[in-house]
Amino acid sequence: MVYADEEFYKNEYLLGRKAAISSGFPFYARQASQIMDQYTFGRLTIMEDVPEEAKLCCCELAEVICRQEKTELIRLPMDLRRN
């Protein structure tokens, strides 16, 4: 289960700020949601409505994962970088 969608990210989380994730938000949100499930022992998956705090956490964690990936990509030699 993904806890935040791109619409929530843009409208509720960013509140007019520039997006750190320019493309691929669903990918990063899925990764963030999986990490959240590990830390909560899957308790969020049984809730009917995901709390706003969990959605905000998902967005924040997705941005961290995206930034980390970009940083690691910069450190790779040119012949190993993805296009």
VOZA-800539 format. One line per 5 residues: for each residue z, x, y of N, C-alpha, C. Coordinates in steps of 0.05 Angstrom, whole numbers, plus 5000, padded with zeros to 4 digits. Layout:
<sites>
Z:X:Y:Z:X:Y:Z:X:Y; ...
</sites>
This chain:
<sites>
5000:5017:4976:5000:5000:5000:5000:5018:5025; 4982:5012:5044:4981:5027:5069:4997:5010:5090; 5015:5024:5103:5034:5009:5121:5025:5005:5149; 5003:5018:5158:4992:5013:5185:4962:5015:5184; 4949:4997:5198:4920:4998:5199:4912:5010:5226
4886:5015:5229:4875:5028:5253:4880:5011:5278; 4879:4985:5275:4884:4967:5298:4912:4970:5308; 4932:4971:5290:4959:4975:5298:4962:5002:5311; 4950:5023:5299:4951:5050:5310:4942:5050:5339; 4919:5039:5344:4907:5039:5371:4922:5022:5391
4930:4998:5382:4941:4978:5401:4971:4979:5404; 4985:4985:5383:5015:4984:5384:5028:5011:5385; 5016:5030:5370:5029:5057:5369:5021:5074:5393; 4995:5075:5399:4986:5093:5420:4994:5083:5448; 4993:5057:5452:5000:5046:5478:4985:5059:5501
4959:5063:5498:4943:5074:5519:4940:5105:5518; 4955:5118:5501:4952:5147:5498:4926:5154:5484; 4917:5179:5486:4894:5188:5472:4900:5191:5443; 4882:5182:5425:4887:5184:5397:4885:5212:5386; 4904:5220:5370:4903:5247:5357:4884:5246:5333
4881:5222:5322:4863:5219:5300:4838:5205:5310; 4816:5220:5313:4792:5209:5324:4776:5194:5303; 4777:5202:5278:4764:5188:5256:4779:5192:5231; 4776:5173:5212:4789:5175:5187:4818:5166:5186; 4826:5148:5204:4854:5139:5204:4862:5127:5177
4846:5111:5164:4855:5100:5138:4862:5121:5118; 4848:5144:5118:4854:5166:5099:4882:5177:5105; 4887:5183:5130:4913:5195:5137:4936:5175:5134; 4930:5149:5140:4951:5129:5137:4958:5125:5108; 4938:5127:5090:4944:5125:5061:4961:5148:5052
4955:5173:5062:4972:5196:5054:5000:5193:5065; 5002:5184:5090:5029:5179:5102:5044:5158:5087; 5031:5137:5079:5044:5115:5064:5054:5125:5037; 5039:5142:5024:5048:5153:4998:5073:5170:5002; 5074:5186:5023:5098:5202:5028:5122:5184:5034
5117:5163:5050:5138:5144:5056:5149:5131:5030; 5131:5124:5012:5140:5112:4986:5157:5131:4971; 5151:5157:4972:5168:5177:4958:5196:5178:4970; 5197:5178:4996:5223:5180:5009:5240:5154:5008; 5226:5131:5005:5241:5106:5004:5243:5095:4975
5234:5112:4956:5234:5104:4928:5219:5077:4923; 5197:5073:4939:5180:5050:4936:5192:5024:4946; 5214:5025:4961:5227:5000:4970:5210:4985:4990; 5193:4999:5005:5176:4984:5024:5155:4967:5010; 5147:4975:4986:5126:4961:4972:5134:4933:4963
5160:4928:4961:5170:4902:4952:5175:4882:4975; 5172:4892:5000:5177:4875:5023:5153:4859:5029; 5157:4833:5036:5135:4816:5044:5122:4825:5070; 5139:4830:5090:5129:4839:5116:5139:4868:5121; 5121:4885:5128:5128:4913:5134:5141:4914:5161
5165:4925:5164:5178:4927:5190:5162:4944:5210; 5164:4937:5235:5149:4952:5255:5156:4982:5255; 5182:4987:5250:5191:5015:5249:5176:5031:5227; 5171:5018:5205:5156:5031:5183:5127:5035:5191; 5115:5016:5205:5088:5020:5214:5085:5042:5234
5105:5044:5252:5105:5066:5272:5109:5093:5258; 5126:5094:5238:5131:5118:5223:5105:5126:5209; 5091:5107:5197:5066:5113:5184:5046:5126:5203; 5043:5115:5227:5025:5126:5247:5033:5154:5255; 5059:5158:5260:5068:5185:5268:5063:5205:5246
5069:5198:5222:5065:5216:5199:5035:5221:5195; 5019:5201:5198:4990:5205:5196:4980:5225:5216; 4990:5224:5241:4982:5243:5261:4991:5272:5253; 5015:5274:5243:5025:5300:5234:5008:5312:5212; 5001:5296:5193:4984:5305:5171:4956:5313:5182
4945:5298:5200:4919:5304:5212:4920:5331:5227; 4941:5334:5243:4944:5359:5259:4947:5383:5240; 4963:5379:5219:4967:5401:5200:4941:5409:5187; 4925:5389:5179:4900:5394:5166:4881:5409:5185; 4880:5401:5210:4863:5415:5230:4873:5444:5234
4899:5448:5235:4909:5475:5239:4902:5493:5215; 4905:5482:5191:4898:5498:5167:4868:5504:5167; 4852:5485:5176:4823:5489:5176:4815:5511:5195; 4828:5513:5217:4823:5534:5237:4829:5561:5226; 4849:5563:5209:4857:5589:5197:4840:5598:5175
4823:5581:5164:4805:5589:5141:4783:5606:5151; 4774:5625:5134:4750:5640:5140:4726:5621:5144; 4707:5630:5159:4683:5612:5165:4669:5602:5140; 4666:5619:5120:4651:5610:5096:4667:5590:5079; 4692:5586:5084:4708:5566:5069:4713:5540:5084
4704:5538:5108:4709:5514:5124:4691:5492:5116; 4702:5467:5117:4686:5443:5112:4671:5436:5137; 4649:5423:5134:4634:5413:5158:4641:5385:5163
</sites>
